[in-house]
Amino acid sequence: MFHALGDRTRLRIVSRLSEGGPLSITRLTDGARITRQAVTKHLHALASAGLVASQRAGRERIWQLQPRRLEEVRRHLAAISRHWDDAIDRLRAFVETDPR
């Protein structure tokens, strides 16, 4: 899941889907300097991680985010953030302790 989101292009695709709702590959590549084949490859990586899913609509596939999986990502990141906040607080308390 984090590996899939660690790629800048895939993160941009997730952002586009987040802002624009479900989109076709044609819409995802509008204005981008990336081929449809490259976008398809990245979408499949995101789909393998459970972050996006597609449905066929005529001759196209419409891709959309999977909110439950994104919520799981958010929970993991929040836990990591809390861990680092706690570590910084412990370090601050140690450094600010009066050695006398």
N, C-alpha and C positions, 0 to 999 in steps of 0.2 A: 504494500500500500504506500509506504513512504518512498520506496524506490520509484514507483510510478509517478509520484508527485515531485520527485527530486529533479526531474527533467524540466528545463525552462519552457520548452515547447508544449509539453503536456500540461504544465501549470497554466500556460496561456489558454489552452483549449478548455480547461476546467473553468477558468475565469470567463471565457466567452459564453460557455454554456450556463454559467451562473447568472450572467447579466442578460443573456438573450433567450433563455429558455431552451427547449429542445430545438436543435438545428440539424440541417443536413450537412453533408461534407461540403457541398457547394457553398452553402452559407458560411460554414466555418473557414473556408479558404478565401472568401471575399476580402480583398484588401491585404491579404497576407502574402508574404514572400515564401510560401511553402506549397509544395505540390499536393494534389489530392491523395496521391499514393502515400506520401509522408504522413499526412494527417490521418489517413486510414491506419497506418502502422501504429501511430501514437494512440489512436482511439482503441485499438485492439489491446494495447498494453494497459490502458486505463480500464478497459472492460475486464481483463484478466484479474485486475486488482479489485474488481467489484465497484469501481467508482463511477462508471457510466454503463448504460445499456442502450440498445438500439431496437427499433421496430421498423419493419418494412412499410413504406408508404408509397405504393405504386412501384416505380423503378428505383426509388431512393431509399436510403436508410436514414431515419431520424434518430439522432443521438441525444440522450438526456442524462443529467446527473442522477446518481442514486443517493438520495438524502440520508438514508440510514447509515450507509457506509461513510459518508462525509461527516456525519455526527460522531461516528466512532473515531475518525481521525481527529476531530476537534477535542474529544475527551482525552485521547492519548496525549495530544499536545498540551492540554491544560494540566494533565498530571505531570508531564515533564517540566512545565513552567513552574508549577508549585514546588517540585523537587529543587529546582535551581533557586527559587526565591528563598526556600528554607536554608539551602547551603550558603547563600549570600548573607542571610540573617545571622547564621552561626559564625561565619567569618567576621562579620561586622562586630558582633558581640565579643569575639576573641580579641580582635584588634583594639577595640575601644576599652577593654578591661584595664583598669589601673593596676600596673605591675607592683605597686607598693603594697 
